[in-house]
Amino acid sequence: MDKNIAARHADINTAVTCGTYYALYMFVFLLSELICQSKGAIAIGVEKVVSVYTVGLIFTAVGYLLLPFSRALIHGERARGFILLAAGAMALLSFGAIIFNGPPFFFMLLVAIYMTAVGYIGAFVHYAMAMEMRSSPYGGITIGCAICASIIIQYIVQNFTTTDFSLFAAITAAFTVMFLILRGREAKLASCATADSKMCRTLSCVKECRVLIAITAIMSIVMGISDGILTSLHASGEVVLSAYPRLFYAVSLVMAGYIADIKKRFYMPVATTCILLLSVVITSFFEGSYGYVISLSTLYFLGGFAVVYFTTAFMDIAPDTDNPALWAGMGRIVRSLTIGFIAIPGTMLFRCASHHLLTLISLTLSLAVLVIFYINGKLDCSRAKVPSEKLDDASFAERFGLTERESELAKIIIMSSENIKELAVQMSISERALQRSIKVIYDKTGADSRLALIRIYYENRGDSKE
């Protein structure tokens, strides 16, 4: 019991640490987006501000892609740490030039440099968090609360800060604290990578990655159309993106994070699909002052669930891939590229097409996500329920050639609701040793996940009826 309590305390401490540096990063990212848009309206004109948004998102994705590329070329911990610090310094210098009204013809270049650096740092933050919180029972709520905190801090800073110097000081302070927390993380990540190097990379993992990319891309298109429209309206002064409806984003993030941790993400696809279908309402109300408030609030509420879904999903799967530094931030990469490329066409469509057409597009895309979820079994919440009747181990073990010890371990895996780390503590063995034993059971039964093992057991019980 004491070991179990100690494990929970360790998980909570890790969640608090990871949540803190993740919140600081998201604060920097979210505040940067709005400041670049506001300054872009001054530097290059209101009518072109969506292009600033597009450039920022695309180069954010470039920054995320640079991290795995640089880690493949550079292997020393000090060298990697130096590059991360250099990215931070480059971000602050370029942000200073942006916020203090640098030359207009350099503005887009400065935005590209700044968001690339921010993306690189963000990729490292996602990678560090994915590796440190693997198997943690608090992943969803940590991500949700961290982004919620960043939203609240951003709201306070933007609404109560009146000078550019104050904004620059806030960004600098956030970067400083974040880098202090991340200091020395390279050595820890190296040990995590070594421990995970023997984990099984299965075809189901590849399939899961493809499904997640497709779902994230489609959800991002729905959000991208609305984002582009709202960015244009914000630049023209018709909508204030830092106004109180943004707090709906904070509320939805906490809700989504809580739901994500129930039954290890089982209900998250269902909840996200329901919220996504509500996004159809957005395009129906893009008219009039009250309509903008409703659409903005709905968009933010949708955004919270979508962000928590793809962030937790990719962070969960990243440690089981051959390139966790890439896959941990893949949700952000897909989102940034998709919204970046769809924002301008979406705005043009809004200007020249009817609201009914936009509603139809949103509905079609939402139904596409629903179909993908359904085909891949993501909407079957009954998967989370493990029957409570006594297990019939003998025939199951005999059928798959499990030893007595393997049969006992399989029973624990099937019946327990605790994660691998907690089970390892209870069994007084290392997590790596437990992973190896589980892999043997998976190999013998043909399972590629805990859920698959549960399904295979109940399909092959001695008392099952065909």
PyMOL commands that set and color helices and strands:
alter all, ss='L'
color gray80, all
select helices_A, chain A and resi 2-43+46-73+77-99+104-132+139-160+164-182+185-196+203-235+244-260+268-278+280-284+289-320+324-327+330-352+355-375+381-384+393-400+404-415+420-426+431-445+450-459
alter helices_A, ss='H'
color red, helices_A
deselect
rebuild
show_as cartoon
